[in-house]
Amino acid sequence: MEERKLGKTGGNVSAVGFGAWQIGAAWGDVSEQDALSALRTSVESGVSFIDTADVYGGGRSERLVGQVLKEYPHLTAATKMGRRVPQEPENYNPDNLRAWNDDSRANLGVDSIDLVQLHCPPDEVYASDAVFDDLDRMVSEGRIRAYGVSVETCAQALAAIGRPGVASVQIILNAFRHKPLEEVLPAAREAGVSIIARVPLASGLLSGRYTAQTSFGDDDHRNFNRSGDAFDVGETFSGVDFATGLAAVERIREAVPEGMTMAQFALRWILDQPGVSTVIPGARNAEQARGNAAAASLDPLPPEVHSTVRDVYDELIRPQVHHRW
């Protein structure tokens, strides 16, 4: 597995990581056995970076990751905090930050967390010196080794990159989300900030497995959040309506090289973008985990393939998402 520098943390991580939202909640039922199998298979396939959050299943995801950390102590674990309360700037205060951190350290079974990220906070938080000063203090206290921000918009990403202590920015980046390529990735490279690419398969659309007849359970955000009723609609199918996404996938499918799955193609497209440290697909089982990890060993996509993806984005996807995030 190729390793890449994780921004200002000073460490290296696998180019393909593991996104642990799917094993927590809001993706339909994933048994504990399947979740642990997916995690272990990922690690055995070379994955060394796992990203979770305190709200994924009310701590379930962190606790499952914690079990695997005991078995593989070399792993780099990242979590996120801040979405357990109403999204008001005053809730990002020293007492809450430490309480959230205490819970995450207990769930993960560690004294200090490798990377803690603010979880898509309100715009006002990015402008708060007090919040970032307190995160610096949490590093000096040994609670966390480094901190970053998970963002919804490119403007938020640029604000975070401007903070000298920010080690990483986690942002939606995939074949349906090209805007970060314009300013965010160049600014992050200049500042030495890591880019963690999330929602890489556009909630599974870019796996190529869905059709117009595909249905999702009541407990799956791909059902209940299509209009943004529960959280930012950009988290579901990257903000693209389902029918348009399916049409775009069929166009892109024609460019997928032989011997590569559609999901691996989508991951390889992200890995080809300069400045990406790691991409964090989720997995429901060992088979998916193994296939995701294998994307790192595939050859970079040729220029004409990248051109095809750009053309499809410009024609079908750009009008829906480019101006919004």
C-alpha distance (Angstrom), angle and dihedral (degrees) to the residues before:
residue distance angle dihedral
M1 . . .
E2 3.79 . .
E3 3.80 113.7 .
R4 3.78 126.0 -149.2
K5 3.78 134.6 -170.0
L6 3.81 114.6 -91.3
G7 3.78 97.8 -139.8
K8 3.79 118.0 -106.6
T9 3.82 93.4 -10.8
G10 3.79 88.4 89.6
G11 3.80 91.9 -134.6
N12 3.78 135.8 103.4
V13 3.80 127.1 -125.0
S14 3.77 136.9 -174.4
A15 3.80 115.9 -80.9
V16 3.80 88.1 -126.6
G17 3.78 113.9 46.9
F18 3.79 133.4 174.8
G19 3.79 123.4 -98.3
A20 3.80 108.2 -152.9
W21 3.81 101.4 -165.1
Q22 3.79 90.6 97.4
I23 3.81 93.5 58.2
G24 3.80 92.0 49.1
A25 3.79 108.6 52.6
A26 3.81 147.9 -58.0
W27 3.81 95.5 59.1
G28 3.77 100.2 84.1
D29 3.78 123.1 -93.6
V30 3.81 117.9 -28.8
S31 3.79 113.6 175.1
E32 3.78 121.1 -133.6
Q33 3.80 89.2 -116.8
D34 3.81 92.8 54.2
A35 3.80 91.9 43.7
L36 3.79 93.5 52.7
S37 3.79 91.0 43.6
A38 3.81 90.4 53.4
L39 3.80 91.4 48.8
R40 3.80 95.0 47.3
T41 3.80 93.4 44.6
S42 3.80 89.9 51.4
V43 3.80 91.8 52.4
E44 3.80 92.2 46.0
S45 3.81 87.3 51.4
G46 3.79 91.8 56.8
V47 3.81 103.6 -89.1
S48 3.80 111.0 144.7
F49 3.83 101.5 168.1
I50 3.80 124.8 72.6
D51 3.80 123.6 -178.2
T52 3.79 122.7 -162.7
A53 3.83 139.2 149.2
D54 3.76 137.7 -138.0
V55 3.82 92.6 -117.2
Y56 3.79 96.8 53.6
G57 3.78 100.3 110.8
G58 3.80 92.0 -21.5
G59 3.80 91.1 -69.7
R60 3.82 97.2 -34.1
S61 3.79 93.1 115.9
E62 3.82 92.8 48.8
R63 3.81 91.2 49.2
L64 3.81 92.3 50.9
V65 3.80 90.4 48.3
G66 3.80 88.2 48.5
Q67 3.81 90.4 57.9
V68 3.78 90.4 54.5
L69 3.81 92.7 45.4
K70 3.81 88.6 60.4
E71 3.81 89.5 55.3
Y72 3.83 96.0 42.2
P73 3.81 108.3 29.8
H74 3.82 92.5 173.3
L75 3.81 91.5 73.5
T76 3.79 123.8 110.9
A77 3.80 109.6 -131.3
A78 3.79 125.4 -162.9
T79 3.77 127.8 -175.2
K80 3.79 136.9 176.7
M81 3.78 134.8 -133.8
G82 3.77 140.0 -171.0
R83 3.80 106.5 65.9
R84 3.80 97.0 92.5
V85 3.81 92.6 83.3
P86 3.82 136.2 47.2
Q87 3.78 108.3 -71.5
E88 3.77 97.4 -107.4
P89 3.82 119.9 135.5
E90 3.80 93.8 -126.6
N91 3.81 89.9 63.9
Y92 3.80 89.3 68.1
N93 3.80 92.5 80.5
P94 3.83 132.8 133.7
D95 3.79 95.2 -98.7
N96 3.79 94.3 51.3
L97 3.80 94.2 42.9
R98 3.79 90.6 54.2
A99 3.80 94.5 43.3
W100 3.79 90.9 51.8
N101 3.78 90.2 46.7
D102 3.80 91.9 49.6
D103 3.80 90.6 53.9
S104 3.80 93.4 47.4
R105 3.80 93.4 48.3
A106 3.80 89.4 50.9
N107 3.80 92.6 48.2
L108 3.80 92.6 47.5
G109 3.79 93.4 41.9
V110 3.80 94.9 -128.5
D111 3.80 136.4 120.4
S112 3.79 94.0 -142.6
I113 3.81 128.3 24.1
D114 3.79 117.7 -135.6
L115 3.81 95.2 -138.7
V116 3.80 130.0 4.6
Q117 3.79 119.3 -171.5
L118 3.78 130.6 -164.7
H119 3.80 103.0 -118.6
C120 3.82 107.4 -123.6
P121 3.82 94.7 -55.3
P122 3.82 124.9 -166.8
D123 3.79 117.6 -79.2
E124 3.81 91.7 -106.2
V125 3.81 91.4 63.5
Y126 3.80 92.5 64.1
A127 3.80 88.7 60.1
S128 3.81 94.5 48.1
D129 3.80 113.4 106.4
A130 3.80 88.6 -173.9
V131 3.81 93.7 61.4
F132 3.78 94.5 50.0
D133 3.81 92.6 42.5
D134 3.78 87.8 54.8
L135 3.80 91.7 49.9
D136 3.81 87.2 53.4
R137 3.80 88.6 53.0
M138 3.80 90.5 50.6
V139 3.80 88.6 55.9
S140 3.80 91.3 50.1
E141 3.82 89.5 48.2
G142 3.81 89.6 56.3
R143 3.79 94.4 -119.3
I144 3.80 91.6 119.1
R145 3.78 133.2 14.3
A146 3.80 96.7 -148.5
Y147 3.78 140.2 -9.1
G148 3.76 139.0 -144.5
V149 3.78 142.1 162.8
S150 3.79 132.7 -107.2
V151 3.80 108.0 -147.5
E152 3.78 141.2 -168.6
T153 3.81 100.0 -155.8
C154 3.76 138.4 41.2
A155 3.81 89.8 -123.9
Q156 3.80 89.7 57.9
A157 3.80 90.3 47.8
L158 3.79 91.8 53.9
A159 3.81 90.8 48.4
A160 3.81 90.3 51.9
I161 3.80 93.0 47.0
G162 3.80 87.9 55.7
R163 3.81 90.4 62.3
P164 3.84 108.1 93.1
G165 3.81 95.0 -144.6
V166 3.80 96.7 50.9
A167 3.81 109.5 110.7
S168 3.79 99.1 -178.9
V169 3.77 145.5 14.3
Q170 3.78 120.2 -152.2
I171 3.80 112.7 -156.2
I172 3.79 139.7 163.1
L173 3.79 105.8 -97.6
N174 3.78 124.3 163.5
A175 3.80 142.9 118.0
F176 3.83 87.3 -69.3
R177 3.82 94.6 48.6
H178 3.82 113.7 55.8
K179 3.80 101.7 149.8
P180 3.86 94.7 91.7
L181 3.81 88.0 63.1
E182 3.80 91.3 66.9
E183 3.82 103.1 60.4
V184 3.80 111.8 -17.0
L185 3.80 100.3 64.7
P186 3.84 94.1 44.1
A187 3.83 91.1 47.9
A188 3.81 91.4 48.3
R189 3.81 92.0 50.5
E190 3.81 90.3 50.0
A191 3.82 91.9 49.9
G192 3.81 96.3 42.1
V193 3.80 91.3 -117.3
S194 3.79 120.2 149.0
I195 3.80 120.9 -121.6
I196 3.80 114.7 -144.2
A197 3.81 108.7 -167.0
R198 3.79 112.8 -145.3
V199 3.82 133.8 -176.8
P200 3.81 86.3 29.7
L201 3.80 95.1 165.7
A202 3.82 95.4 43.2
S203 3.81 91.5 -113.8
G204 3.79 90.4 -47.0
L205 3.80 97.8 -49.9
L206 3.81 90.6 112.3
S207 3.79 91.0 53.4
G208 3.79 86.1 77.2
R209 3.81 92.0 -135.0
Y210 3.80 99.3 112.2
T211 3.79 131.3 88.3
A212 3.78 134.5 -178.7
Q213 3.80 87.0 -90.3
T214 3.81 95.3 55.9
S215 3.79 112.9 116.9
F216 3.79 131.0 -167.7
G217 3.80 130.4 -148.8
D218 3.77 125.8 -103.0
D219 3.83 89.8 -105.9
D220 3.82 93.2 53.3
H221 3.81 118.6 96.9
R222 3.81 88.6 -143.3
N223 3.78 84.0 71.7
F224 3.80 106.3 32.5
N225 3.83 100.1 35.3
R226 3.80 103.2 45.4
S227 3.79 89.6 113.0
G228 3.79 95.9 36.3
D229 3.80 94.6 -102.4
A230 3.83 94.5 144.0
F231 3.83 104.2 28.2
D232 3.80 140.4 -22.4
V233 3.80 107.9 -28.8
G234 3.80 89.6 -139.4
E235 3.80 88.6 74.9
T236 3.82 90.4 65.6
F237 3.81 115.7 69.8
S238 3.84 85.5 -21.8
G239 3.80 88.4 -77.0
V240 3.81 93.6 -62.0
D241 3.79 117.8 129.6
F242 3.80 111.7 -111.2
A243 3.80 98.1 -115.9
T244 3.80 93.6 49.7
G245 3.79 90.3 46.9
L246 3.79 91.6 53.3
A247 3.81 91.2 50.2
A248 3.79 91.5 49.8
V249 3.79 91.9 48.9
E250 3.80 91.3 54.8
R251 3.79 90.1 52.3
I252 3.80 92.5 48.2
R253 3.80 92.8 44.6
E254 3.80 89.5 69.9
A255 3.83 89.6 64.4
V256 3.82 97.3 50.6
P257 3.83 109.0 117.3
E258 3.78 118.5 -121.7
G259 3.79 114.5 -88.4
M260 3.81 94.1 26.9
T261 3.79 124.9 102.9
M262 3.78 119.8 -133.0
A263 3.81 90.1 -111.6
Q264 3.80 92.1 51.2
F265 3.80 89.1 48.6
A266 3.81 90.4 53.8
L267 3.81 91.5 49.7
R268 3.81 93.0 45.5
W269 3.81 89.7 51.7
I270 3.81 88.9 58.3
L271 3.80 94.2 44.5
D272 3.80 89.1 54.4
Q273 3.82 91.5 62.1
P274 3.85 111.7 99.3
G275 3.79 112.3 -115.2
V276 3.80 100.2 27.6
S277 3.80 110.2 131.4
T278 3.78 98.7 -175.9
V279 3.79 140.5 -13.3
I280 3.80 118.6 -141.2
P281 3.80 114.6 -152.8
G282 3.76 118.2 174.9
A283 3.78 124.9 -128.1
R284 3.80 133.1 -159.8
N285 3.80 96.0 -163.1
A286 3.79 145.2 7.7
E287 3.80 94.9 -88.4
Q288 3.79 93.4 56.8
A289 3.80 91.2 44.4
R290 3.79 92.3 52.3
G291 3.79 92.7 48.4
N292 3.80 92.7 49.2
A293 3.79 93.5 51.0
A294 3.80 91.4 50.2
A295 3.81 90.9 63.0
A296 3.80 90.0 77.0
S297 3.80 92.0 64.3
L298 3.81 95.0 51.4
D299 3.79 121.2 103.5
P300 3.81 117.8 -99.2
L301 3.78 113.4 -92.3
P302 3.82 116.1 -99.6
P303 3.82 119.0 -107.3
E304 3.80 93.8 -107.5
V305 3.80 90.3 57.8
H306 3.80 91.7 51.6
S307 3.79 86.9 49.7
T308 3.80 91.0 54.8
V309 3.80 91.3 51.9
R310 3.81 90.2 49.9
D311 3.79 91.5 50.6
V312 3.80 92.7 51.1
Y313 3.79 90.6 46.7
D314 3.80 93.2 49.7
E315 3.80 93.7 48.0
L316 3.80 103.2 39.5
I317 3.80 112.0 12.6
R318 3.80 108.7 31.5
P319 3.84 95.4 70.4
Q320 3.82 90.6 57.8
V321 3.80 103.2 43.2
H322 3.78 116.2 11.7
H323 3.80 96.7 82.2
R324 3.80 94.7 42.1
W325 3.80 105.9 56.1
